[in-house]
Amino acid sequence: MVRETGGTMRGVDIPRYGEAEVMQIRDLPRPEPAAGEVLIQIAAAGINHGDLVQRRGNYPPPPGASSIPGLEVAGTIVACAPDVTRWQPGDEVCAILAGGGYASYCTAPADQCLPIPPGISLIDAASLPETFCTVWDAVWGQARLGRAESLLVHGGSSGIGVTAIQLARALGHPVYATAGSPEKCSACLSLGATAAINYKRQDFVEEVLQATAGQGVDVILDMVGGGYLPRNMSVLAIHGRQVSIGVQDGPDARIDVREMMRKRLTLIGTTLRSRDLAYKARICRELEAHVWPLFAAGKVRPVVHRRFPLDAVAQAHRALEQGGHVGKMLLIP
């Protein structure tokens, strides 16, 4: 059934690359759902580090994707393409996008939509799709974290970090986290981290090796890159795996290949945004089957630091860049 097509909407435009102030709120054409898509009236959109990188010109949308930033939303479906059978207007969903979330409306592939988990508000559900899809795919899909294996999460207080800590703990894994302040470390512990290391005051290699009796960890989820790579290799156990999802410290690193050979390490790099529809749809179905029940059981929850109106999008980006948050930030159109 199709309703509410055509017209205009408010959305964020990036007319040129640069600092947060380049973003402008404009009246833009409201999209219409193509085959296999739904149109969502957005209640909230998650703010992710990838949005900042896109704004600076270093993370362009995939071909055919909206140039409006925003990789995840929650809201109410107001229109469906004729071939969509699972959803109908009035359904409340959250969805992972290749772009388009910073607006009043967006289209999304129907197979990349998820029901709102039990007990979670429509607004807070916008904090879930991007981070949960990314962490589930990177840690369990790519790095194949196995039963009783341990995980180290860098940036434990970030949106990715709070998701990874909760999921690992809920699924029975020892999980270690790094964060940049005592308050952030306390937040990581409260979410289930076995140990939290203040990387500004402590050497995480020394601390993790001590906490694991010298064995190291089986998997590292890394969004830092740069100089962390050789240090990560030092703290990985035999047959350990590092999965890289970001390069906040830069893309260049030097490693001792002999260390990689001696410990039989695997280094993995992955991004989610450029993956095809079938891949993302599979991750969404896995989340619905294996992770969404954890919300009903009270084992995982959204962690939302702050909510901003759409008009304050520049302020929201600056707040994310300053790094004082624990969890996710949201935009409310």
C-alpha positions as CSV (number, residue, x, y, z in Angstrom):
1,M,0.0,0.0,0.0
2,V,1.4,3.4,-0.9
3,R,0.6,6.7,0.9
4,E,2.3,10.0,1.5
5,T,4.5,10.3,-1.6
6,G,5.8,13.5,-3.1
7,G,6.2,16.9,-1.5
8,T,9.1,18.4,0.4
9,M,10.8,17.8,3.7
10,R,13.4,19.4,5.9
11,G,16.8,17.9,5.7
12,V,20.6,18.5,6.1
13,D,22.5,19.5,3.0
14,I,26.3,19.6,2.8
15,P,27.0,22.1,0.0
16,R,30.8,21.9,0.6
17,Y,33.1,19.9,2.8
18,G,34.5,21.3,6.0
19,E,33.7,21.9,9.7
20,A,30.3,21.4,11.3
21,E,29.1,24.8,10.2
22,V,29.0,23.9,6.5
23,M,25.8,21.8,7.1
24,Q,22.6,23.6,6.2
25,I,18.9,22.8,6.9
26,R,16.9,23.1,3.7
27,D,13.6,22.2,2.1
28,L,14.4,19.2,0.0
29,P,12.4,16.9,-2.2
30,R,10.8,14.1,-0.2
31,P,11.9,10.8,-1.6
32,E,9.5,8.1,-2.9
33,P,10.1,4.4,-2.3
34,A,11.5,2.4,-5.2
35,A,10.9,-1.3,-5.6
36,G,11.7,-3.1,-2.4
37,E,11.7,0.1,-0.3
38,V,9.6,1.8,2.3
39,L,9.2,5.5,3.2
40,I,9.8,6.3,6.8
41,Q,8.7,9.4,8.7
42,I,11.7,9.8,10.9
43,A,11.3,10.1,14.7
44,A,15.1,10.2,15.3
45,A,18.4,9.6,13.5
46,G,21.6,8.3,15.0
47,I,24.8,10.4,14.7
48,N,27.8,8.3,13.8
49,H,31.5,9.0,13.3
50,G,31.0,8.1,9.7
51,D,28.8,11.2,9.3
52,L,31.6,13.4,10.5
53,V,34.0,11.8,8.0
54,Q,31.5,12.3,5.2
55,R,31.1,16.0,6.1
56,R,34.9,16.4,5.8
57,G,34.8,14.8,2.3
58,N,36.5,11.5,3.2
59,Y,33.5,9.1,3.2
60,P,31.3,9.6,0.1
61,P,28.0,7.8,-0.1
62,P,27.9,4.7,-2.3
63,P,26.6,5.1,-5.8
64,G,22.9,5.7,-5.8
65,A,22.7,6.5,-2.1
66,S,21.3,9.8,-0.7
67,S,23.8,12.6,-0.3
68,I,22.1,13.5,3.0
69,P,24.1,12.2,5.9
70,G,22.7,9.7,8.4
71,L,23.2,6.0,8.5
72,E,20.4,4.9,10.9
73,V,16.9,6.0,11.8
74,A,13.8,5.0,13.7
75,G,10.3,6.0,12.7
76,T,6.9,5.1,11.2
77,I,6.5,3.7,7.8
78,V,4.1,5.9,5.8
79,A,4.4,4.2,2.3
80,C,5.5,0.9,0.9
81,A,6.5,-0.1,-2.7
82,P,3.9,-2.5,-4.1
83,D,6.3,-5.5,-3.8
84,V,6.9,-5.0,-0.1
85,T,5.0,-7.6,1.9
86,R,6.4,-7.7,5.4
87,W,5.7,-4.0,6.3
88,Q,2.7,-1.7,5.9
89,P,2.0,2.0,6.7
90,G,1.8,2.5,10.4
91,D,4.5,0.0,11.3
92,E,7.2,1.4,13.6
93,V,10.7,0.3,12.6
94,C,14.4,1.1,12.9
95,A,16.6,0.9,9.8
96,I,20.2,0.9,8.6
97,L,20.8,3.2,5.7
98,A,23.5,4.1,3.2
99,G,22.5,7.7,3.7
100,G,19.5,10.0,4.1
101,G,18.8,9.9,7.9
102,Y,19.3,13.6,8.7
103,A,15.8,14.6,7.5
104,S,12.1,14.4,8.2
105,Y,11.6,11.4,5.8
106,C,13.9,8.8,4.2
107,T,13.5,5.7,2.1
108,A,15.0,2.4,3.2
109,P,15.2,-1.1,1.8
110,A,12.5,-3.1,3.4
111,D,15.0,-5.8,4.2
112,Q,17.1,-3.4,6.2
113,C,14.3,-2.5,8.5
114,L,13.9,-4.1,12.0
115,P,11.0,-4.0,14.4
116,I,11.4,-1.9,17.5
117,P,12.8,-4.1,20.3
118,P,10.3,-4.8,23.1
119,G,10.4,-2.1,25.8
120,I,12.5,0.3,23.7
121,S,11.1,3.8,22.8
122,L,10.8,4.7,19.1
123,I,13.3,7.6,19.7
124,D,16.0,5.5,21.4
125,A,15.7,2.7,18.8
126,A,17.4,5.1,16.4
127,S,20.6,4.4,18.3
128,L,20.6,0.7,17.5
129,P,20.8,-0.3,13.8
130,E,24.2,1.0,12.7
131,T,26.2,0.1,15.8
132,F,24.6,-3.3,16.3
133,C,24.9,-4.3,12.6
134,T,28.6,-3.1,12.6
135,V,29.6,-4.9,15.8
136,W,27.7,-8.1,15.1
137,D,29.2,-8.3,11.6
138,A,32.7,-7.3,12.6
139,V,33.1,-9.3,15.8
140,W,31.0,-12.4,15.2
141,G,30.8,-12.4,11.4
142,Q,34.3,-11.3,10.4
143,A,36.5,-12.1,13.4
144,R,34.3,-15.1,14.4
145,L,34.6,-14.6,18.2
146,G,34.0,-18.1,19.5
147,R,32.6,-19.6,22.7
148,A,34.6,-18.5,25.8
149,E,37.0,-16.4,23.7
150,S,37.8,-12.8,24.9
151,L,37.4,-9.4,23.3
152,L,39.2,-6.1,23.7
153,V,37.2,-3.0,22.6
154,H,39.0,0.2,22.0
155,G,36.8,3.3,22.5
156,G,34.6,1.5,25.0
157,S,32.4,4.5,25.8
158,S,31.6,5.2,22.1
159,G,28.4,4.1,20.4
160,I,30.3,1.1,19.0
161,G,32.0,0.5,22.3
162,V,28.9,0.4,24.5
163,T,27.3,-2.0,22.0
164,A,30.3,-4.3,21.8
165,I,30.7,-4.5,25.6
166,Q,27.0,-5.3,26.2
167,L,26.8,-7.9,23.4
168,A,30.0,-9.7,24.4
169,R,28.9,-9.8,28.1
170,A,25.4,-11.0,27.2
171,L,26.8,-13.8,25.1
172,G,29.3,-14.9,27.8
173,H,32.6,-13.5,26.7
174,P,35.2,-11.8,28.9
175,V,35.4,-8.2,27.5
176,Y,38.1,-5.6,28.1
177,A,37.7,-2.0,27.2
178,T,39.8,1.2,26.8
179,A,38.5,4.6,27.5
180,G,39.9,8.1,28.1
181,S,38.7,9.1,31.6
182,P,37.8,7.5,35.0
183,E,34.2,8.3,34.4
184,K,34.2,6.6,31.0
185,C,35.9,3.6,32.5
186,S,33.3,3.4,35.2
187,A,30.6,3.4,32.5
188,C,32.3,0.6,30.7
189,L,32.4,-1.5,33.9
190,S,28.7,-0.8,34.6
191,L,27.8,-2.1,31.1
192,G,29.6,-5.4,31.7
193,A,33.3,-4.9,31.0
194,T,35.6,-7.3,32.9
195,A,38.2,-4.5,33.1
196,A,38.4,-1.0,31.8
197,I,41.7,0.7,31.1
198,N,42.2,4.5,31.1
199,Y,44.5,4.7,28.0
200,K,45.6,8.2,29.0
201,R,47.1,7.0,32.3
202,Q,47.8,3.3,31.7
203,D,49.5,1.2,29.1
204,F,46.7,-1.0,27.7
205,V,49.1,-3.6,26.5
206,E,50.6,-4.1,30.0
207,E,47.1,-4.0,31.7
208,V,45.5,-6.5,29.4
209,L,48.4,-8.9,29.5
210,Q,48.3,-8.7,33.3
211,A,44.5,-9.2,33.4
212,T,44.8,-12.3,31.1
213,A,47.8,-13.9,32.9
214,G,50.0,-13.1,29.9
215,Q,47.7,-14.9,27.4
216,G,46.3,-11.8,25.7
217,V,42.9,-11.6,24.0
218,D,41.4,-13.5,21.2
219,V,39.8,-10.6,19.3
220,I,40.3,-6.9,19.2
221,L,37.7,-4.5,17.8
222,D,39.7,-1.4,16.7
223,M,38.5,1.9,15.4
224,V,41.7,3.8,16.1
225,G,44.2,2.5,13.6
226,G,47.6,4.2,13.2
227,G,50.0,3.4,16.0
228,Y,47.6,1.1,17.8
229,L,48.2,-1.8,15.3
230,P,51.6,-2.9,16.5
231,R,50.5,-2.5,20.1
232,N,47.4,-4.6,19.4
233,M,49.5,-7.3,17.9
234,S,51.4,-7.4,21.2
235,V,48.3,-8.1,23.2
236,L,46.7,-10.6,20.9
237,A,46.8,-14.3,21.9
238,I,48.0,-17.0,19.6
239,H,45.6,-17.2,16.6
240,G,44.3,-13.8,17.6
241,R,42.3,-11.6,15.3
242,Q,42.1,-7.9,15.0
243,V,39.2,-6.4,13.1
244,S,39.6,-2.7,12.1
245,I,36.5,-0.6,11.5
246,G,38.1,2.9,11.6
247,V,41.3,4.9,11.5
248,Q,40.8,7.8,13.9
249,D,44.5,7.8,14.6
250,G,45.3,7.8,10.9
251,P,45.6,5.1,8.2
252,D,49.4,4.4,8.4
253,A,51.0,1.8,10.6
254,R,54.2,-0.2,10.8
255,I,54.2,-3.8,12.1
256,D,56.7,-6.5,12.7
257,V,55.6,-9.2,10.3
258,R,57.6,-11.8,12.4
259,E,55.2,-11.1,15.3
260,M,52.2,-11.8,13.0
261,M,53.8,-15.0,11.8
262,R,54.9,-16.2,15.2
263,K,51.5,-15.8,16.8
264,R,49.6,-16.8,13.6
265,L,47.6,-13.6,13.7
266,T,44.8,-12.5,11.4
267,L,44.3,-8.8,10.5
268,I,40.8,-8.0,9.2
269,G,39.5,-4.7,7.8
270,T,35.8,-4.1,7.1
271,T,33.3,-1.4,6.3
272,L,29.5,-1.9,6.3
273,R,28.2,1.1,4.3
274,S,29.4,-0.1,0.9
275,R,28.1,-3.7,1.4
276,D,25.3,-4.7,-0.9
277,L,21.6,-5.0,0.0
278,A,21.7,-8.8,0.4
279,Y,24.6,-8.6,2.8
280,K,23.0,-6.0,5.0
281,A,19.7,-7.8,4.9
282,R,21.3,-11.0,6.2
283,I,22.9,-9.1,9.1
284,C,19.5,-7.5,10.0
285,R,17.8,-10.9,10.0
286,E,20.6,-12.4,12.2
287,L,20.2,-9.5,14.6
288,E,16.4,-10.0,14.8
289,A,16.9,-13.7,15.5
290,H,19.9,-13.7,17.9
291,V,20.2,-10.2,19.4
292,W,16.8,-8.6,19.6
293,P,15.6,-11.2,22.2
294,L,18.4,-9.9,24.4
295,F,16.5,-6.6,24.7
296,A,13.4,-8.4,26.0
297,A,15.6,-10.3,28.5
298,G,17.1,-7.1,29.8
299,K,20.7,-8.1,28.8
300,V,21.3,-5.2,26.4
301,R,19.8,-1.7,26.1
302,P,20.3,1.6,24.2
303,V,22.8,4.0,25.7
304,V,21.8,7.5,24.6
305,H,24.0,10.3,25.8
306,R,22.1,13.3,24.3
307,R,19.3,14.2,21.9
308,F,19.5,17.3,19.6
309,P,16.9,18.9,17.4
310,L,17.7,18.8,13.7
311,D,18.4,22.6,13.7
312,A,21.3,21.9,16.1
313,V,23.1,19.4,13.9
314,A,26.3,21.5,13.9
315,Q,26.3,21.5,17.7
316,A,25.7,17.8,17.7
317,H,28.7,17.1,15.4
318,R,30.9,19.3,17.5
319,A,29.8,17.5,20.7
320,L,30.7,14.1,19.0
321,E,34.1,15.5,18.0
322,Q,34.9,16.7,21.5
323,G,34.5,13.1,22.7
324,G,32.9,13.7,26.1
325,H,30.0,11.3,25.5
326,V,29.1,7.8,26.7
327,G,27.0,6.1,24.1
328,K,25.0,7.6,21.2
329,M,23.8,11.0,20.2
330,L,20.5,11.4,18.3
331,L,18.9,14.0,16.0
332,I,15.2,14.7,16.4
333,P,13.7,16.1,13.2
